[in-house]
Amino acid sequence: MIFVGRDAEIKQMIKAIHQERNIIIEGKFGIGRTSLIKKISHSLADERMFIFVDFSQTPGKMSEKIMKELGLSRRVRKTGGKMKYKPMRYRIATAGLSVKDKPVIVLDNVGGLTPQKIIFLRNLMEEKRFQFIAIVENFMPLNDFMRLQVQLYPAETITLKYLRSEEVFSLIRLYSDKYHLYWPDTYIRKLASWAGRYPLGIIEMIRKQTAERNSK
């Protein structure tokens, strides 16, 4: 993973995690929200478990993923069969976890809240065994966003904006070093001036430039 900058946001999020506050992170698609959280998960790997789930999936599918990551069995003791959704949800919420600090459940692709997903969140919140980071999509209705804030209270909202110019230069240099492209600083500065400050656009431009150079 190539990642640069966001020092202020990283400090803010780590502080919120240590204070046991949930986090709602918003910003344009491709701005680097998931990459930022993965960076933080690596930094805190010795003290916290991070579980990434796709919130666009059903509560049942999300429960399966969380149980698997926590190492919880889905087998029903009496019958040996697999748990259905509601027993899984209860098992997750009441599990006696062996980890010292609260696992952080990262809810990716949060585009809306259905009644079923509100119940899912409410059940996981009740026992206060987890912290949550929600990655909110731009198209999420305002009413749903406000409901999410209520469900995850206390929560801190962070908005990711475009990279600074020096961070764009650093990102392109890291890419050059990682893939042994040996681009000189003058060429990197030229690319940085073309690229803008949108992370996804920068990566796409770099890949295009790399493909064009390799084809010569």
N, C-alpha and C positions, 0 to 999 in steps of 0.2 A: 504494500500500500504506500503510495506517494502522498505525503501530507505536509503542508506548511501553514504557518500562521495560526490565527484564531487564538492567540495567547489569552486575550481578555475573556473570551467565551469559555475556554478550557478552565481557567481559574474560577469563573462564575459557576460552571457546572460541577466541578469537583467540590467546591464549597457547599453547593446545594446538596450534593450527595452525602457529604459528611454531616450535614445538618438534618439529614433524613427528610428532605423536601423533594417532592416529585418535580419533574421538569417537562415542560411542553416546548418543543423546538419547532419553529416555523421558518419558511423561506422558500424561494423559487426552486423548482425541480432542478437538480444538478448543481445546486449551490454548495453541496458538501455536508449536508446534515448527517447522513448515515456515516460518512467517513469520519466526521468529527467525533461521533459517539464511539466508533470503533477505536479511534486513537485514544480516547479516555479509557475505554475498557482495557486496552493494553497497559496503560499507565497504572491502572488500579487492579491489575490481574492478581496481585498477591493478597489483596484484601477484600475484593468483591467478585462475585460471579455475575456476568452479564448474559442474559438470555434474550436473543433476538427472535421476535415472532412477527409474522405478517398479519396485521390487523384487518386486511381485506378478506382474510379467510374466516370460516365459521368459528364460533367459540369452541366447538368440539375439536377442530383441527388445531387451534391454538393451545387448547388444553393438552392434547397429545404431545405437542412439541415441548411444552413446559415440563410435563411429567418425564419425558425422555431426558431432557437436560438435567433435571434434578435427580435422576436415577430412581424414580418412583415406579413401582410395579403397577401395571394396569390390570393384573389378574385379581379376580374376586376370589377370596379365600374359600368360601363355601362351595362354589361351583367350578372354579378354575377358568371360567370364561373371562372375557375382557370387559372392563368397565365401560358403561355408557357415559355420555357427556356429564350429566349432573353429578354422579358419584366421583368422576374425575375432578370436576371443579371443587367439590367438597374436600377431596383428598389433597389437592394442591393447597387449598386455603388453610387446612389444619395440619399440614405435614410438620412433624418435628424435624427440622432441618439440622444437619450436622455442621453447616458452615457457621462461622462466628458472626459475621455481619449479614445484613439483609441482602439477598440477591436482588439485582436490578433487572426488571423485565422491560425490554425495549420494544415498544409497540410501533412497528414501522408501517408506513402506508395508511395512516389514519385519515380517511376521507369522509367519514360520516359515522353517526352513532344510531344503531337500531336499538329497540327495546331489549333485545337479547344480549347485545354487547354491553349495554348499560348494566344489566344484571350480572354479566360476566365480570366486569370491572368491580362492581359493588361487592361481590362475593370475595374477590381476591384482596380487596382493600380492607375488609372487615377485621381480619385477624392481625393486620399490620405486620405481616411477615415479609413483605416485599416493598421495594421502591419501584417507581415507574418513570420511564422516559417515553414520551409520545412524540413521534415525528408526524407533524400535521401537514396535510396537503393544502395547496393554495385554494383548491376548489371546495374545501370543506365549508358547509353552510355556517353562517355566524351563530345561529341558534345551537347547532351541534358543538361548535367550538366552546360556547359558554357552558354547555352541559358537561363537556369534558373537563373544563376548569373546575366545575363543582365536584365532579366525581374524583378528581385527583387532588383536591385540596388537602393540605397546603401544597401549592405548585408554583413554580417559577417559570415564566414565559420568556424564551430567548428567541430573537429574530436574527437569522444569519443574513448578512449582506455581502456585497461583492468584496473580493480580495483587494488589498492595497497593492500599489504598483510594485513595491519591493518584494511582496509575497509572490506576485506573478513571476518575477525574475527568478526567485528561489525555486519555485515549482518547476519551471522549465529546466533550470540547471540540475535539479535532482533527477528529473526524467533523463536528461542527457547522461548523467553519471551512471544511473541504474542500468541503462541499456547500452552503455559504452559507445555513445555517439560522438563523444569528444568535440562537442560544439564549443567554439570560442565565445568568450563573453560578448564580443561585438555582435555575433550572430544571435546569441540569446537575447540581447537587448533589442535587436531588431524584431525578433519574434514576439517579445513581450509588448512592444509598441503596437503590433498588429492584433494581438490576442484579445484585448479587452480585459475585463476583470471577473469574468464569469467562469468558474472552474471547469464545468463540463465543456464549454466552448473552447477553453484553453487546451484541454486534453485532446479534443477532436482536431484542433488545428495542428497540434504537435504531431499527432499520428499521421495527418495528411502530409505534413512537411517531411516526416521520416519516410513515408512510402514514396514520395516524389524523389527524395535523395537516393533511396535504395534502388530505384528503377533506372537511375542514370548510369 
